[in-house]
Amino acid sequence: MINSTSSLDLDPFTLSLLALAVTTIAILSVAIRQKKQDVNSSIPKVPGPRPIIGNKIESAEELVVKMEEWASKYSKNGIVEMNLYGTRYIIVCDDRAAAKLEAARPFEVTRLPQFEAVFQSLSSQGLFGAEGENWKKDRRIVGPSLSRKNVRDYMSSVKIVTHRLMDKLDSLKASPIAINELLLCATLDIIALVACTADIDSLRQGESNMGNDLKQLFKALSIRTISPVAYWKIPLIGNYLDGGGSAADRLVKTYRKLIRENEELSESEKPNNFLTKVLSLNKDKNSEYAMAEDRLIGN
């Protein structure tokens, strides 16, 4: 006789069958989606898509490089179609074509539904990943903080990081210089200084907790955006499989602390950064455009 508790203990063979079943379902779903999207189109296509995986990329980090390569080789009138894991994507690589799309954003032209969901999964729900009404509400608070006048206030932070980058490049004797990592560090340093006056200085100091978490967050966002399976929705462990969930949790904790510290300062003591400006615009909690703290952190 088998009692009810022992029946939950699965042997390795049964676990293997379950894993095979899940994999088969995922492959079939991608194949069906790919078949549905195999329609006639006048848009030029990137040649050589493979079954299931589509056009081959080595990693999520390589995606931008491959897209630029495909756009250069195969685009027509600034547009080319690619396939990733059964999903059809259109690469727009011409200013005029991009301007037409931007003019219709975000109501007539929207991103794929999973795009906003991916941002939400990593506590990054904000204007950049928003659609429709969420975009409209976020823009009322975030938009003014990015006006020409306010961006001028942020330029001192940009100049600090730019000078550090130039000094770093001058100190390197190698020729040619691989600048990918340096540009990423410069981007993270600018984001941290402009957003909350946090000088992580990853260009000169190397690794930092916030810098590493931001890198991991951006990496997880890029991986999840093109993933054919929403693995992060697996209960309990899914959000942490790619390191993104842990990085997001730590960043949210840091940002909550920065918000509390900012709110305790007098007006004359507050730094002239993005956080201060957004908090000031979000003071009216009764406004229909008021942001909850989670969404403010996402922005």
C-alpha positions in Angstrom: 0.0 0.0 0.0 1.2 3.5 -0.8 0.3 6.2 1.7 -0.5 9.8 0.6 2.8 11.3 1.8 5.1 8.8 0.1 3.3 9.3 -3.2 4.8 12.8 -3.4 8.4 11.5 -3.5 9.3 11.3 -7.2 12.0 9.1 -8.4 14.7 10.3 -10.9 13.0 8.6 -13.8 9.6 10.4 -13.1 11.4 13.7 -12.7 13.1 13.2 -16.0 9.7 12.5 -17.7 8.3 15.7 -16.1 11.2 17.7 -17.4 10.9 16.2 -20.8 7.1 17.0 -20.9 7.7 20.7 -19.9 10.4 21.0 -22.5 8.2 19.4 -25.2 5.3 21.8 -24.4 7.7 24.8 -24.6 9.1 23.6 -28.0 5.6 22.9 -29.4 4.3 26.3 -28.2 7.2 28.1 -30.0 6.7 26.0 -33.1 3.0 26.8 -33.3 3.7 30.5 -32.7 6.3 30.4 -35.4 3.9 28.7 -37.9 1.2 31.3 -37.2 3.6 34.1 -37.8 5.0 32.7 -41.1 3.0 35.1 -43.3 3.9 36.8 -46.5 5.5 40.2 -46.0 7.2 42.8 -48.2 9.6 43.5 -45.4 13.1 41.9 -46.0 13.9 39.1 -43.7 17.2 38.0 -42.0 18.0 34.8 -43.8 18.7 31.4 -42.2 16.3 31.2 -39.3 16.5 27.7 -37.6 13.6 25.7 -36.4 12.5 26.7 -32.8 15.4 29.1 -32.2 15.0 31.4 -35.2 17.9 33.6 -36.2 20.9 32.5 -34.2 22.5 34.7 -31.5 25.1 33.5 -29.1 23.8 35.4 -26.0 21.5 38.2 -25.0 24.5 40.4 -24.6 25.3 39.9 -28.3 21.8 40.8 -29.5 22.4 44.5 -30.2 25.6 43.7 -32.2 23.8 41.1 -34.3 20.8 43.5 -34.9 23.2 46.2 -36.2 24.9 43.6 -38.4 21.6 42.3 -39.8 20.3 45.9 -40.3 23.4 46.8 -42.2 23.2 43.7 -44.5 19.6 43.1 -45.1 17.4 46.2 -44.4 15.4 48.0 -47.0 14.1 51.5 -46.4 15.5 51.2 -42.8 13.4 48.1 -41.9 14.3 44.4 -41.6 12.5 41.4 -40.0 14.1 38.9 -37.7 12.9 35.8 -35.8 13.9 35.0 -32.3 12.5 31.8 -30.7 9.4 31.8 -32.9 8.6 35.5 -32.4 8.7 37.9 -35.3 10.5 41.2 -34.6 10.9 44.2 -36.9 14.2 46.1 -36.7 13.8 49.8 -37.5 17.2 51.3 -38.3 16.3 54.5 -40.1 15.6 57.9 -38.5 12.6 58.6 -40.7 11.0 55.2 -40.2 11.7 55.5 -36.4 10.1 59.0 -36.3 6.9 57.6 -37.8 6.7 54.9 -35.1 7.5 57.3 -32.3 4.7 59.6 -33.5 2.3 56.7 -33.0 3.6 55.6 -29.6 2.3 54.4 -27.2 -1.4 54.1 -28.2 -1.4 53.1 -31.9 2.0 51.4 -31.8 2.7 49.3 -28.7 5.4 46.9 -27.7 4.8 43.2 -27.2 2.7 42.5 -24.1 5.5 40.6 -22.4 7.8 43.7 -22.5 5.9 45.5 -19.8 5.4 42.3 -17.8 9.2 41.7 -17.8 9.8 45.2 -16.4 7.2 44.6 -13.7 8.8 41.2 -12.8 12.0 43.1 -11.9 10.4 46.0 -10.0 11.2 48.3 -12.9 7.7 49.3 -13.9 8.1 52.9 -15.1 7.8 55.2 -18.1 10.3 53.3 -20.2 8.4 50.0 -20.1 4.9 51.5 -19.8 2.1 51.4 -22.3 -1.3 53.1 -22.7 -2.7 54.7 -19.6 0.3 53.8 -17.4 2.5 55.7 -19.8 0.2 58.7 -19.8 0.2 58.8 -16.0 4.0 58.3 -15.6 4.8 60.9 -18.2 2.9 63.6 -16.2 5.3 63.1 -13.3 8.5 61.9 -15.0 8.4 64.1 -18.1 8.9 67.4 -16.4 11.9 66.0 -14.5 13.5 65.4 -17.9 12.8 68.8 -19.4 15.6 70.8 -21.0 15.9 73.0 -17.9 16.2 70.0 -15.6 18.5 68.1 -17.9 20.8 71.1 -17.8 21.0 70.6 -14.0 22.2 67.1 -14.5 25.0 68.1 -16.9 27.5 68.6 -14.0 27.2 64.9 -13.2 27.6 63.9 -16.8 30.7 66.1 -17.1 32.3 64.5 -14.0 31.9 61.0 -15.4 33.0 62.1 -18.9 36.2 63.5 -17.6 36.8 60.3 -15.6 36.2 58.3 -18.8 38.7 60.4 -20.8 41.3 60.0 -18.0 40.8 56.3 -18.0 41.2 56.0 -21.7 44.3 58.2 -21.6 45.8 55.9 -18.9 45.4 52.7 -21.0 48.4 51.8 -23.2 46.7 49.1 -25.2 45.8 49.7 -28.8 43.1 49.2 -29.9 41.1 49.6 -26.6 38.0 47.5 -25.9 35.6 50.2 -24.6 32.4 48.1 -24.1 32.9 47.6 -20.4 34.2 51.2 -19.9 31.1 52.6 -21.6 28.8 50.4 -19.5 30.6 51.7 -16.3 30.3 55.3 -17.5 26.5 54.7 -18.1 26.0 53.2 -14.7 28.0 56.0 -13.0 25.9 58.7 -14.8 22.6 57.0 -13.9 23.5 56.7 -10.2 24.8 60.4 -10.0 21.9 61.9 -11.9 19.2 59.8 -10.2 20.2 60.0 -6.6 23.7 61.6 -6.3 25.2 58.2 -5.6 28.8 58.3 -6.7 29.6 54.6 -7.3 32.6 55.6 -9.6 32.8 52.2 -11.2 35.2 53.7 -13.8 38.0 54.2 -11.3 37.0 52.1 -8.3 35.9 49.0 -10.2 33.0 47.0 -8.7 30.4 48.4 -6.3 27.3 46.8 -4.9 24.9 49.2 -6.6 26.9 49.0 -9.9 26.9 45.2 -9.9 23.2 45.1 -9.1 22.4 47.6 -12.0 24.5 45.4 -14.4 22.7 42.3 -13.3 19.3 44.0 -13.6 20.0 45.2 -17.1 21.3 41.7 -18.1 18.1 40.0 -16.7 15.9 42.5 -18.5 17.6 41.7 -21.9 17.4 38.0 -21.3 13.8 37.9 -20.2 12.6 40.2 -23.1 13.6 37.6 -25.7 13.1 34.4 -23.7 10.5 32.1 -25.3 9.5 30.8 -21.9 8.6 33.0 -18.9 10.8 31.0 -16.5 10.7 33.9 -13.9 7.1 33.0 -13.2 8.0 29.7 -11.7 6.8 29.9 -8.1 9.3 30.8 -5.4 12.5 30.3 -7.4 11.7 31.6 -10.9 12.5 35.3 -10.4 15.9 34.5 -9.0 17.2 32.0 -11.6 19.0 34.7 -13.6 20.1 36.8 -10.6 17.7 39.6 -11.6 15.2 39.1 -8.7 18.0 39.4 -6.1 19.5 42.4 -7.7 16.1 44.1 -8.0 15.3 43.4 -4.3 18.5 45.0 -3.2 18.1 48.0 -5.4 14.5 48.5 -4.2 15.7 48.4 -0.6 18.4 51.0 -1.4 15.9 53.3 -3.2 13.4 53.2 -0.4 16.2 54.3 2.0 17.2 57.1 -0.4 13.5 58.3 -0.6 13.2 58.3 3.2 16.5 60.2 3.6 15.4 62.8 0.9 12.0 63.3 2.6 13.8 64.1 5.9 15.9 66.9 4.4 14.8 70.5 4.3 14.2 72.1 0.9 17.5 73.9 1.0 19.4 70.7 1.9 17.9 68.5 -0.9 20.3 67.6 -3.8 19.4 68.9 -7.2 18.9 65.4 -8.7 16.2 63.4 -10.5 14.9 61.8 -7.3 14.3 65.2 -5.7 12.5 66.6 -8.7 10.2 63.5 -9.1 9.3 63.5 -5.4 8.5 67.2 -5.6 6.2 66.6 -8.6 4.6 63.6 -6.8 3.7 65.6 -3.6 -0.1 65.7 -4.3 -1.1 62.2 -3.3 -4.8 63.0 -4.2 -3.9 63.7 -7.8 -5.1 61.1 -10.4 -1.5 61.0 -11.6 0.1 60.4 -8.2 2.5 57.5 -8.2 2.6 54.7 -5.6 6.1 54.4 -4.2 6.8 51.1 -6.0 6.1 52.7 -9.4 8.2 55.7 -8.4 11.1 53.4 -7.6 10.6 51.7 -11.0 11.0 55.0 -12.8 
